[in-house]
Amino acid sequence: MSKAVRVRYEKGVLRPLDNVELSEGEELKVLIARKVFRGFSEKACGYRFKANWDVVGEYMEERR
């Protein structure tokens, strides 16, 4: 199972901002992605989709 979780980096530790259901000592693989689009990651979180890169480019230009 994969799940996107917001975290905050504090004093050398990634601290989850969302609820996570893990067992003590459980190891995970973590992908670190900086928050690029304000609100975009929250809206897209949990969805998998194919994107037309021209549309994505237009979206990025509108947000600049």
ChimeraX commands (.cxc) that place a marker at each C-alpha (Angstrom):
marker #1 position 0.00,0.00,0.00 radius 0.5
marker #1 position 1.24,3.51,-0.82 radius 0.5
marker #1 position 0.00,6.70,0.77 radius 0.5
marker #1 position 1.09,10.33,0.47 radius 0.5
marker #1 position 1.64,11.91,3.89 radius 0.5
marker #1 position 2.52,15.51,4.62 radius 0.5
marker #1 position 5.56,15.84,6.88 radius 0.5
marker #1 position 7.57,18.63,8.47 radius 0.5
marker #1 position 11.34,18.43,8.85 radius 0.5
marker #1 position 12.36,19.49,12.37 radius 0.5
marker #1 position 15.72,19.02,14.08 radius 0.5
marker #1 position 16.83,16.29,11.67 radius 0.5
marker #1 position 13.57,14.29,11.86 radius 0.5
marker #1 position 10.62,14.02,9.45 radius 0.5
marker #1 position 7.46,14.37,11.55 radius 0.5
marker #1 position 4.11,13.34,9.97 radius 0.5
marker #1 position 1.40,16.01,9.87 radius 0.5
marker #1 position -1.23,13.43,8.88 radius 0.5
marker #1 position -2.34,10.33,10.75 radius 0.5
marker #1 position -0.28,7.23,9.92 radius 0.5
marker #1 position -1.10,3.71,11.02 radius 0.5
marker #1 position 2.24,1.99,11.50 radius 0.5
marker #1 position 3.64,-0.63,13.82 radius 0.5
marker #1 position 6.47,0.37,16.16 radius 0.5
marker #1 position 9.81,-0.24,14.40 radius 0.5
marker #1 position 8.24,-0.66,10.95 radius 0.5
marker #1 position 10.59,0.37,8.14 radius 0.5
marker #1 position 9.37,2.33,5.13 radius 0.5
marker #1 position 10.76,3.64,1.86 radius 0.5
marker #1 position 10.29,7.43,1.67 radius 0.5
marker #1 position 10.14,9.60,-1.45 radius 0.5
marker #1 position 10.86,13.25,-0.64 radius 0.5
marker #1 position 9.11,15.81,-2.85 radius 0.5
marker #1 position 9.15,19.51,-2.07 radius 0.5
marker #1 position 5.80,21.25,-2.11 radius 0.5
marker #1 position 5.76,22.95,-5.50 radius 0.5
marker #1 position 2.19,23.96,-6.20 radius 0.5
marker #1 position 0.34,25.45,-3.26 radius 0.5
marker #1 position -2.72,23.24,-2.81 radius 0.5
marker #1 position -2.04,21.06,-5.86 radius 0.5
marker #1 position -0.53,18.12,-3.97 radius 0.5
marker #1 position -3.42,18.09,-1.49 radius 0.5
marker #1 position -5.98,18.03,-4.32 radius 0.5
marker #1 position -4.12,15.38,-6.30 radius 0.5
marker #1 position -3.11,13.25,-3.32 radius 0.5
marker #1 position -4.36,9.71,-3.68 radius 0.5
marker #1 position -5.22,10.04,-7.37 radius 0.5
marker #1 position -3.32,8.46,-10.21 radius 0.5
marker #1 position -3.90,9.93,-13.64 radius 0.5
marker #1 position -2.30,10.53,-16.98 radius 0.5
marker #1 position -1.56,14.17,-17.64 radius 0.5
marker #1 position -1.28,16.02,-20.91 radius 0.5
marker #1 position 2.02,17.85,-20.46 radius 0.5
marker #1 position 0.82,20.83,-22.52 radius 0.5
marker #1 position -2.05,21.30,-20.07 radius 0.5
marker #1 position 0.31,20.88,-17.11 radius 0.5
marker #1 position 2.62,23.51,-18.60 radius 0.5
marker #1 position -0.29,25.92,-19.03 radius 0.5
marker #1 position -1.33,25.29,-15.41 radius 0.5
marker #1 position 2.19,26.04,-14.21 radius 0.5
marker #1 position 2.40,29.25,-16.23 radius 0.5
marker #1 position -0.96,30.47,-14.88 radius 0.5
marker #1 position 0.29,30.02,-11.31 radius 0.5
marker #1 position 3.49,32.06,-11.77 radius 0.5
marker link #1:1,2 radius 0.2
marker link #1:2,3 radius 0.2
marker link #1:3,4 radius 0.2
marker link #1:4,5 radius 0.2
marker link #1:5,6 radius 0.2
marker link #1:6,7 radius 0.2
marker link #1:7,8 radius 0.2
marker link #1:8,9 radius 0.2
marker link #1:9,10 radius 0.2
marker link #1:10,11 radius 0.2
marker link #1:11,12 radius 0.2
marker link #1:12,13 radius 0.2
marker link #1:13,14 radius 0.2
marker link #1:14,15 radius 0.2
marker link #1:15,16 radius 0.2
marker link #1:16,17 radius 0.2
marker link #1:17,18 radius 0.2
marker link #1:18,19 radius 0.2
marker link #1:19,20 radius 0.2
marker link #1:20,21 radius 0.2
marker link #1:21,22 radius 0.2
marker link #1:22,23 radius 0.2
marker link #1:23,24 radius 0.2
marker link #1:24,25 radius 0.2
marker link #1:25,26 radius 0.2
marker link #1:26,27 radius 0.2
marker link #1:27,28 radius 0.2
marker link #1:28,29 radius 0.2
marker link #1:29,30 radius 0.2
marker link #1:30,31 radius 0.2
marker link #1:31,32 radius 0.2
marker link #1:32,33 radius 0.2
marker link #1:33,34 radius 0.2
marker link #1:34,35 radius 0.2
marker link #1:35,36 radius 0.2
marker link #1:36,37 radius 0.2
marker link #1:37,38 radius 0.2
marker link #1:38,39 radius 0.2
marker link #1:39,40 radius 0.2
marker link #1:40,41 radius 0.2
marker link #1:41,42 radius 0.2
marker link #1:42,43 radius 0.2
marker link #1:43,44 radius 0.2
marker link #1:44,45 radius 0.2
marker link #1:45,46 radius 0.2
marker link #1:46,47 radius 0.2
marker link #1:47,48 radius 0.2
marker link #1:48,49 radius 0.2
marker link #1:49,50 radius 0.2
marker link #1:50,51 radius 0.2
marker link #1:51,52 radius 0.2
marker link #1:52,53 radius 0.2
marker link #1:53,54 radius 0.2
marker link #1:54,55 radius 0.2
marker link #1:55,56 radius 0.2
marker link #1:56,57 radius 0.2
marker link #1:57,58 radius 0.2
marker link #1:58,59 radius 0.2
marker link #1:59,60 radius 0.2
marker link #1:60,61 radius 0.2
marker link #1:61,62 radius 0.2
marker link #1:62,63 radius 0.2
marker link #1:63,64 radius 0.2
view
